Amino acid sequence: MESTAAATPTEKRISAADRELALRLGAVMLRCLSSDGGAVIRELDSSGVNFIDMKVLVTLAAEHREPPTVKMIAESLKLSDASASRAVDGLVKRKLVVRAEDPDDRRVRRLSLTAAGRRLSHRILTARLEGLGRFAATLSGEERSKLSEALDLLLERDEIAELYRRYRREARG
């Protein structure tokens, strides 16, 4: 059944088949989250950061050609500049992120993680990978093979391949 809600100008209508695929993928993702025994949620709760804060931290933990700005973070995460700025302000207050003046343009502030921010992003990533690993360990040989084939196909997409390479580097960090 197709969505009857009007799509916004920037939003594409989702077909019934795509919605069903999304539901199936969502069920797998929820199962993976519960496989970690709530480790990611506990890590967020104990640190006092919310989901957007976590996304900013993990984004900052990735390698960049140059330290990003709030605007770059907002664009990367598809957030408004205001939302990204609020998240960064909170992370700066918690001493997880620092702002530094750009050496070439004093009006620009570059962002980077503090040692505490790097440790927290690593703990979040570790908890997430643990949950995914526990889920993968429950798969039968056939399920594992089919999932691996599907992932290989998706990794042919440049944007997914880049995320995968970045994720692997972070996991080793």
C-alpha positions, 0 to 999 in steps of 0.5 A: 500500500502506497503512502497517502501522505503528501511528499514534501518537495525534497521528498520522494514518495516511497513505494509499497515495495520499498516500504516493505524492504525498509520494514524488513531492514529495520527489523534486522537493525533493531535486532542488531541493536538488541544483540549488544545487550543495550551497550550503545544505549548504556554508553550514550546514557552514561555519557549524557550525549544524545543521538545527534551528539553521538553522530557528531562525535563519530563524524569527528572521529573519522579522518578528514583532510582538514578539521571540519567546521560546524557547517561541514558537520551539518551538511555531512549529517543532513542537519540544519546548521542550528541543530549541528551548532547546538550539538557542538556547543553541548559537546564543547561544554562537556569537553568532548570537542574543541573549536580552534581558529583556522590558521588561514581564516580567523573567522572560521572555527575548526572542530576536533575531538578532545582525548575524552571525545575520542575515547567516547567515540571509540567506546560507542563504535566498539559497542556497536560493532560488538552488537553487530558481531553478536548478531552475525554469530547467530547466522547460519552458514547460508544466511551468512553467505547470502548477507555477505553477497548482498553486502558485497553488492552494496559496497560497490556503491561509492558512498557505502564503500567510503563509509565502510573504509572509514568505519574500518579505520575507526574500528582499528583505532 
